[in-house]
Amino acid sequence: MNIDRLLLIKVFTVIISFCPFEACADMLYLNSGESVEGEIVEYTDQYVKIDNGTGVEITYFEEEIMSIEGRPKNKIDKYSDKVSGQYHQLLIEWLKGSQDLRTGFPVSFSVLPQYKKEIYGRMCGSESVTGIIERMIVEEGVSVYDTAVYQMVLSMRGGKNDLERAYRPVAVYWKGSLGELKNIRAGGEPGQAFIYDTDKRDAVSSDLTREGERGFVFRIFNAKGKYNTQDPLDGKTRYDDFPNWPTVHWEDWKPIAGENAWIVLAALQLYHKKYFDPDVGAYKKNNAIELKLAEEIARAAILLQAENGGIRMAPIGTFCNLIGIDNEGDPAYIEKQLNEFAHKQNGHSKDGSAGIVGNMSPLKRWYYYEISSENNISWNAAFRMLYKITGNPIYREAQNRTMEYLRSVWDVDGNVFYQGAHFKEGEWIPSREYFATDVQAWAIVSLGPQRIDELFGEGSSYRIWKKTKEYSGAYNGFGYLSGVGFTKEKDRICIEWTAGAIMATRALAEYYQDINPIWADECQKDSESMRDGIEAFRYKYSENKAAYSYSSKRGWIPFGWFSHEPEVLSLVSTSWVVLVDANYNPFFLH
């Protein structure tokens, strides 16, 4: 499904004209073919009220409007004014409704009920390991990163009930178990074999009683705390070719560094909100679970810090099912490869040989020899927060070392950050194969345009954005930037990553306002058109709930997962939109 078709499906898409004047007339284009010129005096997601120049205000409802052209003087306020109103309250209600108060966790996705059977049917097939696992994740899975962004929304709101909700995941992480999931923390002996430090293999423990020495949280698990489950498509609880044993069970156990950085960021935002006393400039409680959890996970991350300063993606023992996968091709081709890989590793290879197991196999060492730039941008911010809160120099040193890594993956000729680095033949080599859109946006939002320009030369931040638009900008039929994709692509929008790009372009517009007003104006227009563009992916879930899609279409992402059709609503997309409209930068304490 292309972007133009999506715009037609979600008729009310707002188009920004690049008007060179400070203020210009608004123009409504109606589905009837008529146009109305005037000044918008009220804008909601149900209707627009416009003064036609005679003092008469005329109301046009959503179903009558094809698009809007014009640039109000303060376009950001069109959404930020609604943060405390009904427009965002519908989002908050959907977000809170996704959280199971029995376990404390939300689910990462929710399929619009009328489309669920159809959507699940297109997630590979019934007789597909890849399809079963993907449907399980969409139906009952929760990403700890998605949870962290949701927790930040709750911390930002700051009510007693909001803070209690935000604390629930923190308490579970600290406890280390959830329902049937007896251990959601990844450590070494006894019981597990995750190695963070090859010189001291027992440095990180899987013993949940060894508080302060435990490891990362697994990146995604069953939000209901279930281990054995069923295929949401047809209810089957057994599939003979399922990995390890035929009972349909949870099969994603990866303690990834980036997701754990966000656990730390969310815990520290909550800690700061609850315990910081601005009158004395100090914290009222120094042994809170939020802070203890953040420091425990940071300890594990520091053990994974490589010689080049980068935090490795995961400890040894983390299984990688992507080795040898050809990322080029349609979803069916990718699915076929993943299923064949799972089949072989399950001991069912055509030549009768057993699958590769063993902790030292390449499949369980790949993540240890991989560094993600996105992960390190997140950890740079987490270490910055920890140093600001504790004053402990170990965190300043760790932050400085992540900056060393980020400098090493700067593409001087391309004026962007490489997606990551891989250890090969005794050295860390930048990963040049795929462009990562989120790395560019998050770098601008977290490091800041000024810092990037100081490191890499004047205008570097602006040029990062220019390249990002060139590579992954998606434009509507009128030529306006609607959003960005995951990598070099022009026909897919990721709502979550677009939200980060909106925040980045706002930062660029502010920074370059005096330095280069032309650049600033361009970035401001981009932020406005993208914010309007993602409204095509806002869905009304029920009378009192609304949410945003994860992406504009289903497809494979070369970083290891599938994007979804727009009818799959997303916890992290919706949370990011709320933060964007509130001008809440998640990489800094609030």
LUMDO-35817 format. One record per residue (C-alpha): x, z, y. Coordinates in Angstrom, 2 decimals, decimal comma, padded with zeros to 5 digits. Each point is the difference from the previous one (the first is absolute). Layout:
REM residues N
- X	Z	Y
...
//
This chain:
REM residues 590
- 000,00	000,00	000,00
- 001,64	-001,06	003,29
- -000,04	001,83	003,28
- -002,52	-002,34	001,67
- -002,51	000,58	-002,80
- 000,43	003,75	000,37
- -000,69	-000,28	003,70
- -003,23	-001,83	-000,75
- -000,99	002,58	-002,59
- 000,62	002,84	002,43
- -001,60	-001,87	002,91
- 000,88	002,45	002,71
- 003,68	-000,80	000,58
- 001,45	000,66	003,41
- 002,32	-002,59	001,52
- 002,35	000,83	002,85
- 000,87	-002,70	002,53
- 003,51	000,07	001,36
- -001,16	000,15	003,60
- 002,89	000,07	002,49
- -001,90	002,13	002,52
- -000,33	003,76	000,07
- -003,75	-000,28	-000,59
- -002,11	-002,98	-000,97
- -003,56	-000,81	-000,94
- -001,21	000,67	-003,50
- -001,64	-002,77	-001,95
- -002,38	000,45	-002,90
- -000,31	-002,88	-002,45
- -003,31	000,21	-001,84
- -000,92	-001,32	-003,42
- -002,66	-002,11	001,71
- 002,76	-002,03	001,66
- -000,60	001,51	003,45
- 002,58	001,91	002,02
- -000,50	002,86	002,45
- 002,50	000,84	002,75
- 000,16	003,35	001,75
- 001,48	003,49	-000,26
- -000,38	002,11	-003,13
- -001,37	003,40	001,03
- -000,56	001,46	-003,46
- 001,55	-000,92	-003,34
- -001,01	001,43	-003,40
- 000,23	-001,20	-003,57
- -003,75	-000,71	000,11
- -000,40	-001,75	003,36
- 001,64	-001,09	003,25
- -001,53	000,53	003,43
- 001,16	-002,48	002,66
- -000,65	-000,28	003,75
- -000,53	-003,68	000,75
- 001,10	000,38	003,64
- -003,41	000,60	001,50
- -000,11	003,71	-000,78
- -002,19	-000,59	-003,04
- 001,31	001,41	-003,28
- -000,86	-002,02	-003,10
- 000,41	001,33	-003,55
- 001,17	-002,20	-002,87
- 000,02	001,34	-003,54
- 002,72	-000,48	-002,62
- -001,88	-002,62	-001,96
- -000,39	-002,16	003,14
- 003,71	-000,07	000,91
- 002,64	-002,31	-001,44
- 002,91	001,17	002,15
- 001,01	001,52	003,30
- 002,62	-001,37	002,36
- 001,44	001,98	002,86
- 002,46	002,74	000,69
- -001,38	003,19	001,53
- 002,39	001,95	002,20
- 000,57	002,74	-002,58
- -000,72	-001,52	-003,37
- 001,51	002,83	-002,04
- -002,68	002,35	001,30
- -002,65	-002,18	-001,64
- 000,97	001,74	-003,23
- 001,77	003,17	001,12
- -003,09	001,12	001,95
- -001,89	-000,08	-003,29
- 002,29	002,35	-001,92
- -002,30	002,96	000,63
- -003,19	-002,07	-000,14
- -002,27	-001,44	-002,65
- 002,18	-003,09	-000,48
- 002,81	002,07	-001,53
- -002,23	002,71	-001,39
- -001,20	-002,54	-002,56
- 003,63	-000,45	-001,06
- 000,59	003,75	-000,18
- -003,09	000,47	-002,14
- 001,19	-002,68	-002,42
- 003,49	001,51	-000,15
- -001,30	003,51	-000,68
- -002,48	-001,35	-002,53
- 002,89	-001,46	-001,98
- 001,56	003,44	-000,50
- -000,95	001,93	-003,14
- -000,03	003,62	001,14
- 000,33	001,18	-003,60
- 003,47	-001,54	-000,29
- 000,84	-000,30	003,70
- 000,80	-003,71	-000,22
- -001,70	-003,11	001,34
- -000,03	-003,31	-001,83
- 002,07	-002,78	001,52
- -002,66	-002,71	-000,38
- -003,73	-000,47	-000,15
- -001,67	-003,27	-000,94
- -003,24	-000,83	001,78
- -002,55	000,85	-002,73
- -001,79	-003,36	000,03
- 003,31	-001,80	-000,67
- 001,65	002,40	-002,47
- -000,71	-001,81	-003,28
- 000,97	-003,34	001,51
- 003,20	001,36	001,58
- 001,12	001,80	-003,16
- -000,70	-003,12	-002,02
- 002,50	-001,91	002,13
- 002,74	002,62	-000,40
- 001,67	-001,86	-002,82
- -002,21	000,17	-003,10
- -001,60	002,44	-002,40
- 002,73	-000,57	-002,59
- 002,88	000,59	002,40
- 002,24	003,05	000,27
- 000,76	-000,93	003,60
- -003,70	-000,29	000,79
- -000,92	003,31	-001,64
- 002,70	001,88	001,90
- -000,88	-001,63	003,32
- -003,71	000,80	-000,41
- 000,80	003,60	-000,94
- 002,06	000,39	003,18
- -002,74	-001,51	002,21
- -002,73	002,10	-001,63
- 001,68	003,41	-000,30
- 003,55	-000,25	001,32
- 001,51	001,67	003,03
- 003,27	-000,93	001,68
- 001,79	002,98	001,51
- 000,93	-002,24	002,95
- -003,65	-000,87	000,60
- -000,85	003,69	-000,27
- 002,69	000,87	002,55
- -001,39	-002,37	002,64
- -003,49	001,43	-000,61
- 001,43	003,53	000,34
- 001,41	-001,00	003,39
- -003,46	-001,07	001,15
- -001,27	003,45	-000,98
- 002,93	001,78	001,69
- -000,57	-002,05	003,14
- -003,66	001,05	000,09
- 001,08	003,61	-000,42
- -003,28	001,70	-000,88
- 000,02	002,90	-002,45
- -001,66	-002,07	-002,72
- 002,29	-002,96	000,73
- 003,13	002,13	-000,37
- -001,30	001,53	-003,22
- -000,61	-003,47	-001,41
- 003,47	-001,14	001,09
- 001,57	002,99	-001,76
- -001,61	-000,61	-003,39
- 002,47	-002,72	-001,15
- 002,92	002,11	001,27
- -001,12	002,90	-002,19
- -000,26	-002,28	-003,05
- 003,45	-001,50	000,58
- 001,46	003,48	000,25
- -001,78	001,17	-003,14
- 001,18	-003,17	-001,75
- -002,97	-000,68	-002,26
- -003,50	-001,44	000,31
- -002,63	000,30	-002,71
- 001,21	-001,71	-003,17
- 003,18	-001,09	001,80
- 002,23	002,91	-000,94
- 002,92	-001,03	002,20
- -000,15	-002,40	002,95
- 003,55	000,85	001,11
- 002,90	-002,07	-001,34
- 003,11	001,94	-001,03
- 002,54	000,35	-002,76
- 000,07	002,27	-002,99
- -001,98	001,66	-001,44
- -002,71	-002,50	-000,83
- 001,02	-002,95	002,20
- 003,06	-002,17	000,44
- 000,12	-000,99	003,67
- 003,55	000,18	001,36
- 000,60	000,27	003,76
- 003,71	000,87	-000,09
- 002,14	-001,58	-002,72
- 002,67	002,67	000,51
- -002,49	002,83	-000,43
- -002,78	-001,18	-002,21
- -001,95	003,27	000,16
- 000,06	000,19	003,82
- -003,73	-000,76	000,12
- -002,28	001,76	-002,46
- -003,33	-000,87	-001,59
- -000,62	003,72	-000,54
- -002,83	000,76	002,41
- 001,07	003,63	000,29
- 003,33	-001,00	001,61
- -001,41	-000,26	003,50
- 002,36	-001,64	002,46
- 001,78	-001,99	-002,74
- -002,77	-002,33	-001,16
- -000,11	-003,73	000,54
- -002,12	-002,74	001,53
- -003,73	-000,32	-000,55
- -001,11	-003,03	-002,01
- -001,11	-002,69	002,43
- -003,49	-000,58	-001,42
- -002,17	001,84	-002,50
- -003,62	000,54	-000,99
- -001,77	001,68	002,93
- -002,31	001,85	-002,40
- 002,93	001,44	-001,91
- -000,80	-001,98	-003,16
- 002,58	-001,36	-002,43
- -002,22	-001,79	-002,50
- -002,53	-002,22	001,70
- -001,82	-003,32	-000,45
- 000,00	-003,58	001,23
- -002,43	-000,11	002,96
- -000,95	-003,58	-000,89
- -001,62	000,68	-003,37
- 000,55	003,67	-000,77
- 002,41	-000,49	-002,90
- 002,18	002,99	-000,78
- 002,29	-001,75	-002,47
- 002,06	-003,17	000,15
- 002,42	-000,74	-002,83
- 002,68	-001,55	002,22
- -000,03	002,79	002,60
- 003,49	001,38	000,75
- 001,29	002,80	-002,25
- -003,28	000,63	-001,86
- -003,41	-001,67	-000,08
- -002,03	002,65	001,80
- -000,65	-001,16	003,57
- 002,01	002,50	002,03
- 001,81	000,34	003,30
- 003,12	-002,14	-000,10
- 001,69	000,10	003,43
- 002,64	002,73	000,27
- 002,39	-000,95	002,75
- 001,60	002,56	002,36
- 000,72	-002,41	002,87
- 001,96	001,19	003,05
- -002,14	-001,65	002,68
- -003,29	001,54	-001,10
- 001,67	003,41	-000,14
- 001,28	-000,39	003,54
- -003,64	-000,30	001,07
- -000,90	003,18	-001,89
- 002,64	001,68	002,16
- -001,24	-001,64	003,22
- -003,60	001,05	-000,65
- 000,97	003,54	-001,01
- 002,06	000,42	003,17
- -002,76	-001,38	002,24
- -002,35	002,56	-001,54
- 002,56	002,79	000,29
- 000,60	-000,84	003,66
- -003,72	-000,12	000,74
- -000,70	003,35	-001,67
- 002,99	002,09	000,96
- 001,70	-001,31	003,14
- -000,57	002,24	003,03
- 000,57	-002,11	003,14
- 000,05	003,10	002,22
- 003,18	001,31	-001,60
- 001,30	-003,30	-001,38
- 000,31	001,36	-003,55
- -001,79	000,08	-003,33
- -002,11	003,00	-000,96
- 000,82	-000,30	-003,72
- 003,29	-001,07	-001,54
- -000,84	000,26	-003,69
- -003,18	-002,07	-000,11
- -000,55	-002,14	-003,09
- -000,09	-003,14	002,16
- 003,58	000,59	001,14
- 001,24	001,18	-003,39
- -001,38	-003,12	-001,65
- 001,56	-002,27	002,63
- 003,42	001,58	-000,43
- -000,17	-000,07	-003,79
- -000,80	-003,73	-000,07
- 002,63	-000,69	002,67
- 002,60	001,73	-002,18
- -000,75	-002,47	-002,80
- 000,22	-002,92	002,43
- 003,41	001,10	001,27
- 001,25	000,07	-003,60
- -001,04	-003,67	-000,22
- 001,89	-000,97	003,17
- 002,49	-002,74	-000,87
- 003,47	-000,67	001,40
- -001,44	-002,37	002,63
- -002,38	002,70	001,27
- -003,15	-001,45	-001,54
- -002,41	002,03	-002,10
- -000,30	-001,66	-003,41
- -003,51	-001,07	-000,98
- -000,34	002,40	-002,93
- 002,00	002,11	-002,45
- 001,36	-001,34	-003,28
- -002,75	000,09	-002,60
- -002,57	-001,78	002,19
- -001,35	-002,93	-002,00
- -000,03	-003,43	001,67
- -002,33	-002,66	-001,38
- 001,00	-002,70	002,52
- 003,41	-001,05	-001,31
- 000,04	-003,71	-000,70
- -003,45	-000,63	001,49
- -000,28	-003,33	001,83
- -001,85	000,90	003,21
- -000,92	-003,59	000,81
- -003,41	-001,08	-001,24
- -003,67	000,91	000,03
- -001,33	003,39	-001,18
- -000,79	-001,37	-003,49
- 003,63	-001,03	-000,50
- 001,28	003,39	001,19
- -002,50	001,79	-002,24
- 001,16	-002,03	-003,02
- 003,61	001,01	000,60
- -000,87	003,68	000,48
- -002,11	000,03	-003,17
- 002,78	-001,64	-002,01
- 002,48	002,53	001,37
- -002,29	002,91	-000,94
- -000,58	-001,51	-003,44
- 003,73	-000,28	-000,67
- 000,84	003,48	001,27
- -002,79	001,37	-002,17
- 001,95	-001,09	-003,07
- -002,02	-003,17	-000,61
- 002,53	-002,71	000,85
- -000,40	-003,30	-001,84
- 003,31	000,39	-001,81
- -001,11	003,36	-001,38
- 002,56	002,02	001,97
- -001,01	003,28	001,58
- -000,24	000,41	003,74
- 002,82	001,39	002,10
- -000,41	003,74	000,38
- 002,74	002,49	000,67
- 000,65	001,64	003,34
- 003,15	-001,97	000,69
- -001,59	-003,42	-000,49
- 000,03	-002,36	003,01
- -003,77	000,42	000,26
- 000,45	003,69	000,80
- 002,96	-000,42	002,32
- -001,13	-002,87	002,22
- -001,66	002,14	002,69
- 003,09	002,24	000,18
- 002,09	-003,01	000,98
- -002,53	-001,26	002,54
- -000,48	001,15	003,59
- -003,11	-000,81	002,04
- 000,28	-000,31	003,77
- -003,63	001,07	000,38
- 000,75	003,15	-002,02
- 002,95	000,81	002,23
- -001,89	-000,50	003,25
- -002,47	002,56	-001,32
- 002,72	002,42	-001,06
- 001,80	-000,41	003,32
- -003,16	001,27	001,70
- -000,49	002,78	-002,57
- 003,55	001,28	000,49
- -000,48	-000,19	003,78
- -003,10	002,16	-000,26
- 001,68	002,49	-002,32
- 002,95	000,37	002,36
- -002,31	000,45	002,97
- -001,94	002,73	-001,80
- 002,82	001,85	-001,79
- 003,14	-000,82	001,97
- 001,84	-000,32	-003,33
- 002,92	-002,43	000,52
- -000,31	-001,33	-003,57
- -003,06	-001,93	001,14
- 001,73	-001,44	003,05
- 002,84	-001,17	-002,22
- -002,45	-001,55	-002,48
- -001,83	-001,75	002,83
- 003,25	-001,37	001,43
- 000,96	-001,35	-003,40
- -003,31	-001,84	-000,36
- 000,82	-001,62	003,35
- 003,30	-001,13	-001,46
- -001,94	-001,69	-002,77
- -002,45	-001,65	002,41
- 002,87	-001,40	002,04
- 001,44	-001,46	-003,20
- -003,19	-001,95	-000,77
- -000,39	-001,55	003,44
- -000,07	-003,80	-000,23
- 002,05	-001,03	003,02
- -000,94	-003,67	-000,24
- -003,64	000,51	-000,88
- -000,54	002,95	002,39
- -002,02	001,97	-002,56
- 000,66	002,76	-002,52
- 000,59	-001,00	-003,60
- -002,57	001,33	-002,45
- 002,58	002,16	-001,75
- 003,26	000,04	-001,92
- 001,03	-000,18	-003,65
- 003,14	001,38	-001,65
- 001,93	-002,82	-001,65
- 003,59	-000,22	-001,18
- 001,00	003,21	001,73
- -001,60	-000,50	003,41
- -003,35	000,06	001,76
- -001,21	-003,51	000,80
- -002,92	-000,59	002,43
- -003,14	-001,36	-001,67
- -000,57	-003,35	001,68
- -002,62	-001,48	-002,33
- -003,20	001,22	001,64
- -000,99	000,85	003,57
- -001,83	003,34	000,34
- -002,43	000,12	002,92
- -000,50	003,77	-000,02
- 003,74	000,65	000,28
- 000,07	-001,77	003,36
- -003,08	001,70	001,44
- 000,89	003,48	-001,25
- 003,54	-000,33	001,36
- -001,40	-000,67	003,47
- -002,56	002,82	-000,24
- 002,38	002,59	-001,46
- 003,42	-000,81	001,46
- -001,45	-001,27	003,27
- 000,77	-003,21	001,92
- 002,62	001,68	002,17
- 002,02	001,28	-002,96
- -000,15	-003,38	-001,76
- 001,14	-001,82	003,14
- 002,84	002,47	000,46
- 001,15	-000,58	-003,57
- -000,38	-003,76	-000,29
- -000,11	-001,37	003,53
- -002,48	-000,37	002,83
- -003,24	-001,66	-001,07
- 000,54	000,62	-003,72
- -003,30	001,86	-000,39
- -001,91	-002,83	001,64
- 001,75	-002,57	-002,20
- -000,89	002,02	-003,11
- -003,63	-000,39	000,96
- 000,36	-003,71	000,79
- 001,46	-000,59	-003,46
- -002,67	002,12	-001,62
- -002,74	-002,08	001,64
- 001,76	-003,18	-000,99
- 000,33	001,04	-003,63
- -003,20	001,94	-000,71
- -002,41	-000,42	002,90
- -003,50	-001,11	-001,02
- -001,97	-001,88	002,64
- -003,73	-000,69	000,21
- -001,63	-003,35	000,68
- 000,33	000,49	003,75
- 003,76	000,52	-000,18
- 000,06	003,76	000,58
- 002,09	002,44	-002,01
- -002,36	001,85	-002,36
- 002,55	002,04	-001,93
- 003,07	-000,11	-002,19
- 000,62	-000,41	-003,71
- 002,37	001,70	-002,40
- 002,84	-002,52	000,04
- 000,57	-003,61	001,06
- -003,60	-001,21	-000,18
- -002,62	-001,30	002,42
- -003,23	000,28	-001,98
- -000,30	003,70	-000,81
- -000,49	003,09	002,15
- 000,89	003,55	-001,01
- -002,14	002,29	002,14
- 002,29	002,98	-000,55
- 003,16	-001,88	000,97
- -001,81	-001,63	002,92
- -000,81	003,48	001,29
- 003,72	000,77	-000,01
- 000,62	-003,28	001,85
- -002,60	000,96	002,62
- 001,80	003,29	000,56
- 003,34	-001,85	000,19
- -001,16	-002,55	002,56
- -001,46	002,75	002,17
- 003,40	001,72	-000,05
- 001,69	-003,29	000,92
- -002,45	-000,66	002,84
- 000,68	003,42	001,47
- 003,78	-000,19	-000,39
- 000,41	-003,50	001,47
- -002,52	000,47	002,80
- 002,71	000,29	002,65
- 002,88	-001,65	-001,90
- -001,82	-003,24	-000,79
- -003,68	-000,14	001,05
- -000,54	-003,37	-001,72
- 001,04	001,45	-003,37
- -002,09	003,09	000,68
- -003,08	-002,06	000,77
- 000,43	-002,07	-003,16
- 000,33	003,11	-002,15
- -003,00	001,63	001,66
- -002,13	-003,08	-000,67
- 001,18	-000,05	-003,60
- -000,97	003,63	-000,48
- -003,44	-000,66	001,46
- -000,70	-003,14	-002,00
- 001,11	001,64	-003,25
- -002,13	003,07	000,68
- -002,96	-002,30	000,54
- 001,00	-002,11	-003,00
- -000,24	002,79	-002,55
- -003,60	000,68	001,00
- -000,85	-002,90	-002,33
- 000,93	002,40	-002,81
- -002,10	002,99	001,06
- -002,88	000,53	-002,41
- -003,03	002,21	000,18
- 000,04	001,99	-003,24
- -003,25	001,85	000,59
- -002,15	001,13	002,92
- 002,54	002,58	001,13
- 003,27	-001,38	-001,41
- 002,30	-002,92	000,81
- 003,50	-000,97	-001,12
- 002,62	-002,74	000,14
- 001,21	-002,33	-002,73
- 003,50	000,18	-001,40
- 000,60	-003,72	000,36
- -001,68	-003,32	000,64
- 000,41	-001,44	-003,49
- 001,29	000,70	-003,47
- 003,55	-001,07	-000,77
- 003,35	001,13	-001,30
- 002,38	001,78	002,36
- 003,67	-000,57	-000,91
- 000,73	003,71	000,43
- -001,93	000,81	-003,14
- -003,80	000,21	000,33
- -003,17	-002,00	000,59
- -001,88	-000,11	003,29
- -003,80	000,16	-000,25
- -003,04	-001,92	001,05
- -001,54	001,22	003,28
- -002,87	001,77	-001,78
- 002,54	002,54	-001,26
- 000,05	002,69	002,69
- 003,16	001,95	000,65
- 000,76	003,62	000,79
- 003,34	-000,82	001,62
- -001,28	-002,95	002,07
- -002,88	002,06	001,36
- 002,26	002,96	000,74
- 002,56	-002,19	001,77
- -002,70	-001,53	002,20
- -001,16	003,48	001,08
- 003,60	000,96	000,84
- 000,58	-003,26	001,90
- -003,11	000,45	002,12
- 001,01	003,59	000,76
- 003,55	-001,17	000,93
- 001,35	002,44	-002,60
- 003,47	-001,00	-001,16
- 000,40	001,44	-003,52
- 003,80	000,00	000,22
- 000,08	002,70	002,71
- -001,37	003,54	000,12
- -003,29	000,51	001,81
//
